[in-house]
Amino acid sequence: MGMMKLLARSGPVPEGLDSAIINTWLNRKTKTARRDHLDYVLTALRGVDPVIQITPDMRDALEAELIRTGYEPGALINRIRPHPEKLSAAMISRWRSGRTVSARKSLWDAVISGLSAIPDAQ
């Protein structure tokens, strides 16, 4: 996530803090930072849902769970309630096929957790 987006999502920004300042920290062009700025950025970063890489083993586990439960992505979305707002059947299909190789950790976890709670297909 870019620093502009981080600041836009994180509520009231301390006076004087902007993405250019954060980028000077990241590029090591400055060796100092205001404590309130640094604390704010570190807190905001802790709240970001990390993006994970979907490994072949993870994809295999997803496929195995879909087969075990007999669910397809569209039906699974209707089964997982409430499901995260940004989760879609198309997203799960892209993970499954390998067209998408990363995912927000919370979304991946919701799918795997939801599948784990479903009994075996009859």
WOLINQUI-V503303 format. One record per backbone hydrogen bond with DSSP energy under -0.5 kcal/mol. NH is the residue of the N-H (numbers start at 0). CO is the residue of the C=O. If there is no record, write none. Layout:
BEGIN
nh=[NH;NH]
co=[CO;CO]
END
This chain:
BEGIN
nh=[5;6;7;8;9;9;16;20;21;22;23;24;25;26;27;28;29;37;38;39;40;41;42;43;44;45;46;46;47;49;51;51;53;54;58;59;60;61;62;63;64;65;66;67;68;69;70;75;76;77;78;79;80;86;91;92;93;94;95;96;97;98;99;102;104;107;108;109;110;111;112;113;114;115;116;117;120]
co=[1;2;3;4;5;6;13;17;17;18;19;20;21;22;24;23;23;33;34;35;36;37;38;39;40;41;42;43;44;47;49;102;100;52;54;55;56;57;58;59;60;61;62;63;64;65;65;71;72;73;74;75;78;83;87;88;89;90;91;92;93;93;93;51;49;103;104;105;106;107;108;109;110;111;112;114;67]
END
